[in-house]
Amino acid sequence: MVCATVRKGEECPFMTAQGCSYNGGICHEIVEKCDGCNRSVELSSGWYCTAYPDPSLKWKIGNCNLASHVASALSTTKAKINPLKASKRRNR
């Protein structure tokens, strides 16, 4: 349904005939960590996330999994090689 509270005129999965069904009844503004994300949009009442109604909960445990401005660093760990098996492979 179309939002009638904060994001007037935009589609919202939490909007029902009785009003906003999200906890608290409204979407919450983005937090500082969301600055620079492609999913943040400026509306007349402030900056809001287009993907999640309460962005502070996404950042509570760590990085937001929807953040487009945060690059996840993959750790490359070298696998332990059994020296006995490695020597047998070399002898083939």
N, C-alpha and C positions, 0 to 999 in steps of 0.2 A: 504494500500500500504506500501511498504518498505520505511523507512525514508532514505533520501539522504543528510540531513543537519547535524544534531548533532548526532543522534543515528543511524549511518549507519548500515544497515543490519537488523534492528529490525522493526517489524510491528508498524505502527503509524496511528491512525484514522484521523489525520489532513493532511496527505500527499496526494497530488493530482498530476495529470500529470503536472500541472504548477508549482509545488513546495509546500512548506509548507503553508497551509492555516490558520495556527494559527496567532493570532495577533502579528505582529513583524516578522513573518516568521521563527522563531526558538524557540526551547524549552529553558526554563530558568533553571539555576542551582538551587539546593536545598538551603534553608536558614538554619541558625543555628538550628532552632527548629526541623528540619527534621532529625538531627543526631540521629542515632539509630533506625530509621524506617526500616522495612523489605522491603519497596517498593523503597528504594533508591538504585541505582546501579551506580557503577563506570565505566565510559567510558574513552576513551583516552583524551577527552577534559574536564573532571571533573565529579562531582557527579550529577545525574539527578534522578527525580522521574519517576517511571514506570507507575504511574496512572494518573498524571496530568502534563500538560506542563509548568505551572507557579505556583509552590508551594507557593510563597509568597502571592498570592491572597487567598489561602486556610487558611492561618494563620492570615489574616488581621482582621477578626471579632473576632476570638477566636481560639480554638483548631481546627486543621484540622480533618475533619470527616473520613479521610482515614488513619490517623496516627496509626500505629500498636504499637507504643511504649508509647502512652498516654492512661491511663486508666481513663475513665469517672467516676466520683464519683456520685453515686446516693444518693440523700438526702431522708432519710426516715422520713417523717413527720407523726406524729400520728394524726389520724382523730379525730375531735371534736365529742364527744358523747353527745347527748341530755340526761340530767339526768332524765327527766320524762319518756322517752321511755326506758331507761336502767332499771329503777325501775319496769316498767310494764313487761319487759322481765324476770326479776328475779323472779317475783311473779307467773309466769306460772308454 
